[in-house]
Amino acid sequence: MNKKVCHKTFDATLKSWDDLFAEAAEFASSLGPDRLISISHSDSHSRGVVAVWYWNE
């Protein structure tokens, strides 16, 4: 089976950074270390975005 890179984004304008990162961390933790590739974030005009990059099953 060929693995495919996937991502899930979390974004917010009204949530705190702590809440946004906690939501993304909870999802990343559910994947397990073998599937998690990385977590990245950006901030643009008060809009926070976190992307969790992972391998599909």
C-alpha distance matrix in Angstrom:
0.0 3.8 6.4 9.5 13.0 15.1 18.8 21.5 25.1 28.3 31.6 35.2 38.7 40.6 38.5 39.3 37.0 36.9 35.8 33.2 31.7 31.9 29.9 27.1 27.3 27.0 23.8 22.4 23.5 21.8 18.3 19.0 19.2 15.6 14.4 17.6 18.0 21.6 24.3 26.7 29.9 32.6 36.0 37.8 41.1 40.8 37.3 34.8 31.0 28.3 24.7 22.0 18.9 15.7 11.9 10.4 9.3
3.8 0.0 3.8 6.5 10.0 12.6 16.4 19.5 22.9 26.2 29.4 33.0 36.4 38.5 36.6 37.4 34.9 35.1 34.2 31.3 29.8 30.4 28.5 25.5 25.9 26.1 22.7 21.1 22.8 21.4 17.8 18.7 18.4 15.0 13.4 16.1 15.7 19.2 21.9 24.0 27.2 29.6 33.1 34.8 38.2 38.1 34.6 32.2 28.5 25.9 22.2 19.8 16.4 13.6 10.0 9.2 9.6
6.4 3.8 0.0 3.8 6.8 9.4 13.0 16.1 19.5 22.8 26.0 29.7 33.1 35.1 33.1 33.7 31.2 31.3 30.5 27.7 26.1 26.7 24.9 21.8 22.1 22.5 19.2 17.4 19.3 18.1 14.4 15.4 15.1 12.0 9.9 12.4 12.1 15.5 18.3 20.4 23.6 26.3 29.8 31.6 35.0 34.8 31.4 28.8 25.1 22.3 18.6 16.1 12.7 9.9 6.2 6.1 7.3
9.5 6.5 3.8 0.0 3.8 6.3 10.0 13.3 16.5 20.0 23.0 26.7 30.0 32.3 30.5 31.3 28.9 29.4 28.4 25.4 24.1 25.1 23.0 19.9 20.8 21.4 17.9 16.4 18.8 17.8 14.3 16.0 15.9 13.4 10.5 12.0 11.3 14.2 16.4 18.1 21.1 23.4 26.8 28.4 31.8 31.7 28.2 25.8 22.1 19.7 15.9 13.8 10.5 8.4 5.7 5.5 8.4
13.0 10.0 6.8 3.8 0.0 3.8 7.0 10.6 13.5 17.0 19.9 23.6 26.8 29.1 27.4 28.0 25.4 26.1 25.4 22.2 20.9 22.2 20.3 16.9 18.0 19.0 15.7 14.0 16.9 16.4 13.0 14.8 14.5 12.7 9.5 9.8 8.5 10.8 12.8 14.4 17.3 19.7 23.2 24.9 28.3 28.2 24.8 22.3 18.6 16.1 12.3 10.5 7.0 5.8 4.8 6.4 10.0
15.1 12.6 9.4 6.3 3.8 0.0 3.8 7.1 10.3 13.7 16.7 20.4 23.8 26.0 24.3 25.2 23.0 23.7 22.5 19.3 18.5 19.6 17.3 14.2 15.8 16.6 13.0 12.1 15.3 14.5 11.7 14.3 14.7 13.6 9.9 9.8 9.4 10.8 11.8 13.3 15.7 18.0 21.2 22.9 26.1 25.7 22.2 19.8 16.0 13.7 10.0 8.3 5.8 5.3 5.9 6.3 10.0
18.8 16.4 13.0 10.0 7.0 3.8 0.0 3.8 6.6 10.1 13.0 16.7 20.1 22.3 20.6 21.5 19.3 20.2 19.1 15.7 15.1 16.6 14.3 11.1 13.3 14.3 11.0 10.4 14.0 13.7 11.6 14.4 15.0 14.8 11.2 9.8 9.5 9.6 9.4 10.5 12.4 14.7 17.8 19.5 22.6 22.1 18.5 16.1 12.3 10.1 6.5 5.4 4.4 6.0 8.4 9.2 12.7
21.5 19.5 16.1 13.3 10.6 7.1 3.8 0.0 3.8 6.8 10.1 13.7 17.2 19.1 17.4 18.6 16.9 17.7 16.0 12.8 12.8 14.0 11.2 8.6 11.4 12.1 8.8 9.4 13.0 12.6 11.5 14.7 15.9 16.5 12.9 11.3 11.8 11.1 9.8 10.7 11.7 13.9 16.5 18.2 21.0 19.9 16.3 13.9 10.4 8.4 5.7 5.3 6.8 8.5 11.2 11.4 14.4
25.1 22.9 19.5 16.5 13.5 10.3 6.6 3.8 0.0 3.8 6.5 10.2 13.6 15.7 14.3 15.7 14.0 15.4 13.9 10.3 11.0 12.9 10.3 8.0 11.5 12.7 10.3 11.1 14.7 14.9 14.4 17.3 18.3 19.3 16.0 13.8 13.8 12.2 9.7 9.5 9.3 10.9 13.0 14.6 17.2 16.2 12.5 10.3 6.8 5.7 4.4 6.4 8.8 11.4 14.5 15.1 18.2
28.3 26.2 22.8 20.0 17.0 13.7 10.1 6.8 3.8 0.0 3.8 7.0 10.6 12.3 10.6 12.2 10.9 12.3 10.4 7.0 8.5 10.3 7.7 6.5 10.3 11.4 10.0 11.4 14.6 15.1 15.5 18.3 19.5 21.1 18.1 15.6 16.1 13.9 10.8 10.5 9.3 10.7 11.9 13.7 15.8 14.0 10.6 8.2 5.7 5.1 6.4 8.3 11.6 14.1 17.4 18.0 20.7
31.6 29.4 26.0 23.0 19.9 16.7 13.0 10.1 6.5 3.8 0.0 3.7 7.1 9.4 8.6 10.5 9.8 12.2 10.5 7.1 9.7 11.9 9.9 9.5 13.1 14.4 13.5 14.9 17.9 18.7 19.2 21.9 22.9 24.7 21.7 19.0 19.1 16.5 13.2 11.8 9.5 9.5 9.6 10.8 12.4 10.6 7.0 5.5 4.3 6.3 8.6 11.4 14.6 17.5 20.8 21.5 24.3
35.2 33.0 29.7 26.7 23.6 20.4 16.7 13.7 10.2 7.0 3.7 0.0 3.7 5.7 5.5 8.0 8.6 11.2 9.3 7.0 10.4 12.3 10.8 11.5 14.8 15.9 15.8 17.5 20.1 20.9 21.9 24.5 25.6 27.7 24.9 22.1 22.3 19.6 16.0 14.5 11.6 11.1 9.9 10.8 11.2 8.6 5.8 5.4 6.7 9.1 12.1 14.8 18.1 20.9 24.4 25.0 27.6
38.7 36.4 33.1 30.0 26.8 23.8 20.1 17.2 13.6 10.6 7.1 3.7 0.0 3.8 5.9 8.2 9.5 12.6 11.3 9.7 13.0 15.1 14.1 15.0 18.0 19.3 19.4 21.0 23.5 24.5 25.6 28.1 29.0 31.2 28.4 25.5 25.5 22.6 18.9 17.0 13.6 12.1 9.8 9.8 9.0 6.1 4.7 6.4 9.0 12.0 15.2 18.1 21.4 24.4 27.8 28.6 31.3
40.6 38.5 35.1 32.3 29.1 26.0 22.3 19.1 15.7 12.3 9.4 5.7 3.8 0.0 3.8 6.6 9.4 11.6 9.9 9.7 13.2 14.5 13.8 15.6 18.2 19.0 19.7 21.7 23.7 24.7 26.3 28.7 29.9 32.3 29.7 26.9 27.4 24.4 20.7 19.3 16.0 15.1 12.8 13.2 12.1 8.7 8.3 9.2 11.8 14.1 17.4 19.9 23.4 26.2 29.6 30.2 32.7
38.5 36.6 33.1 30.5 27.4 24.3 20.6 17.4 14.3 10.6 8.6 5.5 5.9 3.8 0.0 3.8 6.5 8.1 6.1 6.3 9.9 10.8 10.4 12.5 14.8 15.6 16.7 18.6 20.3 21.5 23.3 25.4 26.7 29.3 27.0 24.1 24.8 21.9 18.2 17.3 14.4 14.3 12.7 14.2 13.9 10.3 9.3 8.6 10.8 12.2 15.6 17.6 21.3 23.8 27.4 28.1 30.3
39.3 37.4 33.7 31.3 28.0 25.2 21.5 18.6 15.7 12.2 10.5 8.0 8.2 6.6 3.8 0.0 3.8 5.3 5.2 6.2 8.6 9.8 10.8 12.6 14.1 15.5 17.2 18.5 19.9 21.7 23.5 25.2 26.0 28.9 26.9 23.8 24.4 21.2 17.4 16.5 13.6 13.7 12.1 14.2 14.2 10.4 10.3 8.8 11.4 12.3 16.0 17.8 21.5 24.1 27.8 29.0 31.2
37.0 34.9 31.2 28.9 25.4 23.0 19.3 16.9 14.0 10.9 9.8 8.6 9.5 9.4 6.5 3.8 0.0 3.8 5.5 5.0 6.0 8.4 9.9 10.6 11.9 14.1 15.6 16.2 17.8 20.0 21.4 22.8 23.2 26.1 24.3 20.9 21.2 17.8 14.1 13.1 10.3 10.9 10.0 12.9 13.8 10.5 9.9 7.3 9.4 9.7 13.4 15.1 18.7 21.5 25.2 26.8 29.1
36.9 35.1 31.3 29.4 26.1 23.7 20.2 17.7 15.4 12.3 12.2 11.2 12.6 11.6 8.1 5.3 3.8 0.0 3.8 5.5 5.3 6.0 8.6 10.0 10.2 12.0 14.4 15.0 15.9 18.3 20.1 21.2 21.8 25.0 23.5 20.3 21.2 18.0 14.6 14.5 12.5 13.9 13.6 16.7 17.6 14.2 13.6 10.8 12.2 11.5 14.7 15.6 19.3 21.5 25.2 26.7 28.6
35.8 34.2 30.5 28.4 25.4 22.5 19.1 16.0 13.9 10.4 10.5 9.3 11.3 9.9 6.1 5.2 5.5 3.8 0.0 3.8 5.5 5.0 6.2 8.7 9.8 10.5 12.6 14.2 15.2 16.9 19.0 20.6 21.8 24.8 23.0 20.2 21.4 18.6 15.2 15.4 13.5 14.9 14.6 17.2 18.0 14.5 13.3 10.8 11.8 11.2 14.3 15.1 18.8 20.9 24.4 25.4 27.2
33.2 31.3 27.7 25.4 22.2 19.3 15.7 12.8 10.3 7.0 7.1 7.0 9.7 9.7 6.3 6.2 5.0 5.5 3.8 0.0 3.8 5.5 5.3 6.4 8.6 10.1 11.2 12.5 14.3 15.9 17.5 19.4 20.4 23.1 20.9 17.9 18.7 15.9 12.3 12.1 10.1 11.6 11.8 14.5 15.8 12.8 10.8 7.8 8.1 7.5 10.6 11.9 15.7 18.1 21.7 22.8 24.9
31.7 29.8 26.1 24.1 20.9 18.5 15.1 12.8 11.0 8.5 9.7 10.4 13.0 13.2 9.9 8.6 6.0 5.3 5.5 3.8 0.0 3.8 5.4 5.1 5.9 8.5 10.0 10.2 11.9 14.2 15.5 16.8 17.4 20.3 18.5 15.3 16.2 13.2 9.8 10.2 9.1 11.6 12.6 15.9 17.7 15.0 13.1 9.6 9.3 7.2 9.9 10.4 14.0 16.3 19.9 21.5 23.6
31.9 30.4 26.7 25.1 22.2 19.6 16.6 14.0 12.9 10.3 11.9 12.3 15.1 14.5 10.8 9.8 8.4 6.0 5.0 5.5 3.8 0.0 3.8 5.5 5.0 6.1 8.7 9.7 10.3 12.3 14.5 15.7 16.9 20.1 18.5 15.8 17.4 15.0 12.1 13.4 12.8 15.3 16.2 19.4 21.0 17.9 16.1 12.9 12.5 10.4 12.5 12.1 15.7 17.1 20.5 21.7 23.2
29.9 28.5 24.9 23.0 20.3 17.3 14.3 11.2 10.3 7.7 9.9 10.8 14.1 13.8 10.4 10.8 9.9 8.6 6.2 5.3 5.4 3.8 0.0 3.8 5.5 5.3 6.5 8.8 10.1 11.1 13.1 15.2 17.0 19.6 17.5 15.1 16.9 14.9 12.0 13.4 12.8 15.3 16.3 19.0 20.7 17.8 15.4 12.4 11.4 9.4 11.0 10.6 14.3 15.6 18.9 19.5 21.1
27.1 25.5 21.8 19.9 16.9 14.2 11.1 8.6 8.0 6.5 9.5 11.5 15.0 15.6 12.5 12.6 10.6 10.0 8.7 6.4 5.1 5.5 3.8 0.0 3.8 5.5 5.2 6.2 8.6 10.0 11.1 13.2 14.4 16.8 14.5 11.8 13.3 11.2 8.4 10.0 10.2 13.2 15.0 17.9 20.2 17.8 15.1 11.8 9.8 6.9 7.7 6.9 10.6 12.2 15.7 16.8 18.7
27.3 25.9 22.1 20.8 18.0 15.8 13.3 11.4 11.5 10.3 13.1 14.8 18.0 18.2 14.8 14.1 11.9 10.2 9.8 8.6 5.9 5.0 5.5 3.8 0.0 3.8 5.4 4.9 6.0 8.5 10.0 11.1 12.1 15.1 13.6 10.8 12.8 10.9 8.7 11.2 12.0 15.4 17.3 20.6 22.9 20.5 18.1 14.6 12.9 9.7 10.3 8.5 11.7 12.6 15.9 17.4 18.8
27.0 26.1 22.5 21.4 19.0 16.6 14.3 12.1 12.7 11.4 14.4 15.9 19.3 19.0 15.6 15.5 14.1 12.0 10.5 10.1 8.5 6.1 5.3 5.5 3.8 0.0 3.8 5.5 5.2 6.4 9.0 10.6 12.7 15.5 14.0 12.1 14.8 13.6 11.9 14.5 15.3 18.4 20.2 23.2 25.3 22.6 20.1 16.9 15.2 12.3 12.6 10.6 13.5 13.6 16.4 17.2 18.0
23.8 22.7 19.2 17.9 15.7 13.0 11.0 8.8 10.3 10.0 13.5 15.8 19.4 19.7 16.7 17.2 15.6 14.4 12.6 11.2 10.0 8.7 6.5 5.2 5.4 3.8 0.0 3.8 5.4 5.2 6.7 9.4 11.8 13.9 11.6 10.0 12.8 12.1 10.8 13.5 14.7 17.8 20.0 22.7 25.0 22.8 19.9 16.7 14.4 11.3 10.6 8.2 10.7 10.6 13.3 13.7 14.8
22.4 21.1 17.4 16.4 14.0 12.1 10.4 9.4 11.1 11.4 14.9 17.5 21.0 21.7 18.6 18.5 16.2 15.0 14.2 12.5 10.2 9.7 8.8 6.2 4.9 5.5 3.8 0.0 3.8 5.4 5.3 7.1 8.5 10.9 8.9 6.7 9.4 8.9 8.2 11.6 13.6 17.1 19.8 22.8 25.5 23.5 20.7 17.3 14.7 11.1 9.9 6.7 8.6 8.3 11.3 12.6 13.9
23.5 22.8 19.3 18.8 16.9 15.3 14.0 13.0 14.7 14.6 17.9 20.1 23.5 23.7 20.3 19.9 17.8 15.9 15.2 14.3 11.9 10.3 10.1 8.6 6.0 5.2 5.4 3.8 0.0 3.8 5.4 5.6 7.7 10.6 9.8 8.4 11.7 11.6 11.3 14.8 16.7 20.3 22.7 25.9 28.5 26.2 23.6 20.1 17.9 14.4 13.6 10.4 12.1 11.1 13.4 14.5 14.9
21.8 21.4 18.1 17.8 16.4 14.5 13.7 12.6 14.9 15.1 18.7 20.9 24.5 24.7 21.5 21.7 20.0 18.3 16.9 15.9 14.2 12.3 11.1 10.0 8.5 6.4 5.2 5.4 3.8 0.0 3.8 5.6 9.0 10.9 9.6 9.4 13.1 13.7 13.6 17.0 18.8 22.3 24.7 27.6 30.1 27.8 25.0 21.7 19.3 16.0 14.7 11.5 12.8 11.2 12.7 12.8 12.7
18.3 17.8 14.4 14.3 13.0 11.7 11.6 11.5 14.4 15.5 19.2 21.9 25.6 26.3 23.3 23.5 21.4 20.1 19.0 17.5 15.5 14.5 13.1 11.1 10.0 9.0 6.7 5.3 5.4 3.8 0.0 3.8 6.8 7.8 5.9 6.4 10.1 11.5 12.3 15.8 18.3 21.8 24.6 27.4 30.2 28.5 25.4 22.1 19.2 15.8 13.7 10.1 10.3 7.9 9.0 9.5 9.5
19.0 18.7 15.4 16.0 14.8 14.3 14.4 14.7 17.3 18.3 21.9 24.5 28.1 28.7 25.4 25.2 22.8 21.2 20.6 19.4 16.8 15.7 15.2 13.2 11.1 10.6 9.4 7.1 5.6 5.6 3.8 0.0 3.8 5.6 5.9 6.5 10.2 11.8 13.2 17.0 19.7 23.4 26.4 29.4 32.3 30.5 27.7 24.2 21.5 17.8 16.0 12.2 12.2 9.7 10.4 11.6 11.2
19.2 18.4 15.1 15.9 14.5 14.7 15.0 15.9 18.3 19.5 22.9 25.6 29.0 29.9 26.7 26.0 23.2 21.8 21.8 20.4 17.4 16.9 17.0 14.4 12.1 12.7 11.8 8.5 7.7 9.0 6.8 3.8 0.0 3.8 5.5 5.4 8.3 10.1 12.2 16.0 19.1 22.9 26.0 29.2 32.3 30.7 28.1 24.5 21.8 18.0 16.1 12.4 11.7 9.5 10.3 12.6 12.6
15.6 15.0 12.0 13.4 12.7 13.6 14.8 16.5 19.3 21.1 24.7 27.7 31.2 32.3 29.3 28.9 26.1 25.0 24.8 23.1 20.3 20.1 19.6 16.8 15.1 15.5 13.9 10.9 10.6 10.9 7.8 5.6 3.8 0.0 3.8 5.9 8.2 11.2 14.0 17.6 20.9 24.6 28.0 30.9 34.2 32.9 30.0 26.6 23.5 19.9 17.3 13.6 11.9 8.9 8.3 10.4 10.1
14.4 13.4 9.9 10.5 9.5 9.9 11.2 12.9 16.0 18.1 21.7 24.9 28.4 29.7 27.0 26.9 24.3 23.5 23.0 20.9 18.5 18.5 17.5 14.5 13.6 14.0 11.6 8.9 9.8 9.6 5.9 5.9 5.5 3.8 0.0 3.8 6.4 9.5 12.0 15.4 18.7 22.2 25.6 28.3 31.5 30.3 27.3 24.0 20.7 17.2 14.3 10.7 8.8 5.4 4.9 7.2 7.8
17.6 16.1 12.4 12.0 9.8 9.8 9.8 11.3 13.8 15.6 19.0 22.1 25.5 26.9 24.1 23.8 20.9 20.3 20.2 17.9 15.3 15.8 15.1 11.8 10.8 12.1 10.0 6.7 8.4 9.4 6.4 6.5 5.4 5.9 3.8 0.0 3.8 6.0 8.3 11.9 15.2 18.8 22.1 25.0 28.3 27.1 24.2 20.8 17.7 14.0 11.4 7.8 6.4 4.5 6.5 9.4 11.0
18.0 15.7 12.1 11.3 8.5 9.4 9.5 11.8 13.8 16.1 19.1 22.3 25.5 27.4 24.8 24.4 21.2 21.2 21.4 18.7 16.2 17.4 16.9 13.3 12.8 14.8 12.8 9.4 11.7 13.1 10.1 10.2 8.3 8.2 6.4 3.8 0.0 3.8 7.3 10.2 13.8 17.2 20.8 23.6 27.1 26.3 23.5 20.2 17.0 13.6 10.7 7.8 5.3 4.8 7.0 10.6 12.9
21.6 19.2 15.5 14.2 10.8 10.8 9.6 11.1 12.2 13.9 16.5 19.6 22.6 24.4 21.9 21.2 17.8 18.0 18.6 15.9 13.2 15.0 14.9 11.2 10.9 13.6 12.1 8.9 11.6 13.7 11.5 11.8 10.1 11.2 9.5 6.0 3.8 0.0 3.8 6.6 10.3 13.8 17.3 20.3 23.8 22.9 20.4 17.0 14.0 10.6 8.3 6.1 5.2 7.0 10.1 13.4 16.0
24.3 21.9 18.3 16.4 12.8 11.8 9.4 9.8 9.7 10.8 13.2 16.0 18.9 20.7 18.2 17.4 14.1 14.6 15.2 12.3 9.8 12.1 12.0 8.4 8.7 11.9 10.8 8.2 11.3 13.6 12.3 13.2 12.2 14.0 12.0 8.3 7.3 3.8 0.0 3.8 7.0 10.7 14.0 17.2 20.5 19.4 16.8 13.3 10.6 7.0 5.7 4.6 6.1 8.9 12.5 15.3 18.0
26.7 24.0 20.4 18.1 14.4 13.3 10.5 10.7 9.5 10.5 11.8 14.5 17.0 19.3 17.3 16.5 13.1 14.5 15.4 12.1 10.2 13.4 13.4 10.0 11.2 14.5 13.5 11.6 14.8 17.0 15.8 17.0 16.0 17.6 15.4 11.9 10.2 6.6 3.8 0.0 3.8 7.1 10.7 13.7 17.2 16.5 14.2 10.9 8.4 5.7 5.2 6.6 8.1 11.6 15.2 17.8 20.9
29.9 27.2 23.6 21.1 17.3 15.7 12.4 11.7 9.3 9.3 9.5 11.6 13.6 16.0 14.4 13.6 10.3 12.5 13.5 10.1 9.1 12.8 12.8 10.2 12.0 15.3 14.7 13.6 16.7 18.8 18.3 19.7 19.1 20.9 18.7 15.2 13.8 10.3 7.0 3.8 0.0 3.8 7.1 10.3 13.6 12.8 10.6 7.4 5.5 4.3 6.1 8.8 11.1 14.7 18.3 20.6 23.7
32.6 29.6 26.3 23.4 19.7 18.0 14.7 13.9 10.9 10.7 9.5 11.1 12.1 15.1 14.3 13.7 10.9 13.9 14.9 11.6 11.6 15.3 15.3 13.2 15.4 18.4 17.8 17.1 20.3 22.3 21.8 23.4 22.9 24.6 22.2 18.8 17.2 13.8 10.7 7.1 3.8 0.0 3.8 6.7 10.2 10.0 8.2 6.0 5.3 6.6 8.7 12.1 14.1 17.8 21.4 23.4 26.7
36.0 33.1 29.8 26.8 23.2 21.2 17.8 16.5 13.0 11.9 9.6 9.9 9.8 12.8 12.7 12.1 10.0 13.6 14.6 11.8 12.6 16.2 16.3 15.0 17.3 20.2 20.0 19.8 22.7 24.7 24.6 26.4 26.0 28.0 25.6 22.1 20.8 17.3 14.0 10.7 7.1 3.8 0.0 3.8 6.7 6.4 5.6 4.6 6.4 9.0 11.8 15.2 17.6 21.2 24.8 26.7 29.9
37.8 34.8 31.6 28.4 24.9 22.9 19.5 18.2 14.6 13.7 10.8 10.8 9.8 13.2 14.2 14.2 12.9 16.7 17.2 14.5 15.9 19.4 19.0 17.9 20.6 23.2 22.7 22.8 25.9 27.6 27.4 29.4 29.2 30.9 28.3 25.0 23.6 20.3 17.2 13.7 10.3 6.7 3.8 0.0 3.8 5.6 5.2 6.7 8.4 11.7 14.1 17.8 19.9 23.6 27.0 28.6 32.0
41.1 38.2 35.0 31.8 28.3 26.1 22.6 21.0 17.2 15.8 12.4 11.2 9.0 12.1 13.9 14.2 13.8 17.6 18.0 15.8 17.7 21.0 20.7 20.2 22.9 25.3 25.0 25.5 28.5 30.1 30.2 32.3 32.3 34.2 31.5 28.3 27.1 23.8 20.5 17.2 13.6 10.2 6.7 3.8 0.0 3.8 5.5 8.4 11.0 14.6 17.3 20.9 23.3 26.9 30.4 31.8 35.1
40.8 38.1 34.8 31.7 28.2 25.7 22.1 19.9 16.2 14.0 10.6 8.6 6.1 8.7 10.3 10.4 10.5 14.2 14.5 12.8 15.0 17.9 17.8 17.8 20.5 22.6 22.8 23.5 26.2 27.8 28.5 30.5 30.7 32.9 30.3 27.1 26.3 22.9 19.4 16.5 12.8 10.0 6.4 5.6 3.8 0.0 3.8 6.4 9.8 13.1 16.4 19.8 22.6 26.1 29.7 31.0 34.1
37.3 34.6 31.4 28.2 24.8 22.2 18.5 16.3 12.5 10.6 7.0 5.8 4.7 8.3 9.3 10.3 9.9 13.6 13.3 10.8 13.1 16.1 15.4 15.1 18.1 20.1 19.9 20.7 23.6 25.0 25.4 27.7 28.1 30.0 27.3 24.2 23.5 20.4 16.8 14.2 10.6 8.2 5.6 5.2 5.5 3.8 0.0 3.8 6.6 10.2 13.2 16.6 19.5 22.9 26.4 27.5 30.6
34.8 32.2 28.8 25.8 22.3 19.8 16.1 13.9 10.3 8.2 5.5 5.4 6.4 9.2 8.6 8.8 7.3 10.8 10.8 7.8 9.6 12.9 12.4 11.8 14.6 16.9 16.7 17.3 20.1 21.7 22.1 24.2 24.5 26.6 24.0 20.8 20.2 17.0 13.3 10.9 7.4 6.0 4.6 6.7 8.4 6.4 3.8 0.0 3.8 6.8 10.2 13.4 16.5 19.9 23.5 24.9 27.9
31.0 28.5 25.1 22.1 18.6 16.0 12.3 10.4 6.8 5.7 4.3 6.7 9.0 11.8 10.8 11.4 9.4 12.2 11.8 8.1 9.3 12.5 11.4 9.8 12.9 15.2 14.4 14.7 17.9 19.3 19.2 21.5 21.8 23.5 20.7 17.7 17.0 14.0 10.6 8.4 5.5 5.3 6.4 8.4 11.0 9.8 6.6 3.8 0.0 3.8 6.6 10.1 12.9 16.3 19.9 21.2 24.3
28.3 25.9 22.3 19.7 16.1 13.7 10.1 8.4 5.7 5.1 6.3 9.1 12.0 14.1 12.2 12.3 9.7 11.5 11.2 7.5 7.2 10.4 9.4 6.9 9.7 12.3 11.3 11.1 14.4 16.0 15.8 17.8 18.0 19.9 17.2 14.0 13.6 10.6 7.0 5.7 4.3 6.6 9.0 11.7 14.6 13.1 10.2 6.8 3.8 0.0 3.8 6.7 9.8 13.1 16.8 18.4 21.4
24.7 22.2 18.6 15.9 12.3 10.0 6.5 5.7 4.4 6.4 8.6 12.1 15.2 17.4 15.6 16.0 13.4 14.7 14.3 10.6 9.9 12.5 11.0 7.7 10.3 12.6 10.6 9.9 13.6 14.7 13.7 16.0 16.1 17.3 14.3 11.4 10.7 8.3 5.7 5.2 6.1 8.7 11.8 14.1 17.3 16.4 13.2 10.2 6.6 3.8 0.0 3.8 6.3 9.7 13.3 15.0 18.2
22.0 19.8 16.1 13.8 10.5 8.3 5.4 5.3 6.4 8.3 11.4 14.8 18.1 19.9 17.6 17.8 15.1 15.6 15.1 11.9 10.4 12.1 10.6 6.9 8.5 10.6 8.2 6.7 10.4 11.5 10.1 12.2 12.4 13.6 10.7 7.8 7.8 6.1 4.6 6.6 8.8 12.1 15.2 17.8 20.9 19.8 16.6 13.4 10.1 6.7 3.8 0.0 3.8 6.5 10.3 12.1 15.0
18.9 16.4 12.7 10.5 7.0 5.8 4.4 6.8 8.8 11.6 14.6 18.1 21.4 23.4 21.3 21.5 18.7 19.3 18.8 15.7 14.0 15.7 14.3 10.6 11.7 13.5 10.7 8.6 12.1 12.8 10.3 12.2 11.7 11.9 8.8 6.4 5.3 5.2 6.1 8.1 11.1 14.1 17.6 19.9 23.3 22.6 19.5 16.5 12.9 9.8 6.3 3.8 0.0 3.8 7.3 9.7 13.0
15.7 13.6 9.9 8.4 5.8 5.3 6.0 8.5 11.4 14.1 17.5 20.9 24.4 26.2 23.8 24.1 21.5 21.5 20.9 18.1 16.3 17.1 15.6 12.2 12.6 13.6 10.6 8.3 11.1 11.2 7.9 9.7 9.5 8.9 5.4 4.5 4.8 7.0 8.9 11.6 14.7 17.8 21.2 23.6 26.9 26.1 22.9 19.9 16.3 13.1 9.7 6.5 3.8 0.0 3.8 6.5 9.4
11.9 10.0 6.2 5.7 4.8 5.9 8.4 11.2 14.5 17.4 20.8 24.4 27.8 29.6 27.4 27.8 25.2 25.2 24.4 21.7 19.9 20.5 18.9 15.7 15.9 16.4 13.3 11.3 13.4 12.7 9.0 10.4 10.3 8.3 4.9 6.5 7.0 10.1 12.5 15.2 18.3 21.4 24.8 27.0 30.4 29.7 26.4 23.5 19.9 16.8 13.3 10.3 7.3 3.8 0.0 3.8 6.5
10.4 9.2 6.1 5.5 6.4 6.3 9.2 11.4 15.1 18.0 21.5 25.0 28.6 30.2 28.1 29.0 26.8 26.7 25.4 22.8 21.5 21.7 19.5 16.8 17.4 17.2 13.7 12.6 14.5 12.8 9.5 11.6 12.6 10.4 7.2 9.4 10.6 13.4 15.3 17.8 20.6 23.4 26.7 28.6 31.8 31.0 27.5 24.9 21.2 18.4 15.0 12.1 9.7 6.5 3.8 0.0 3.8
9.3 9.6 7.3 8.4 10.0 10.0 12.7 14.4 18.2 20.7 24.3 27.6 31.3 32.7 30.3 31.2 29.1 28.6 27.2 24.9 23.6 23.2 21.1 18.7 18.8 18.0 14.8 13.9 14.9 12.7 9.5 11.2 12.6 10.1 7.8 11.0 12.9 16.0 18.0 20.9 23.7 26.7 29.9 32.0 35.1 34.1 30.6 27.9 24.3 21.4 18.2 15.0 13.0 9.4 6.5 3.8 0.0
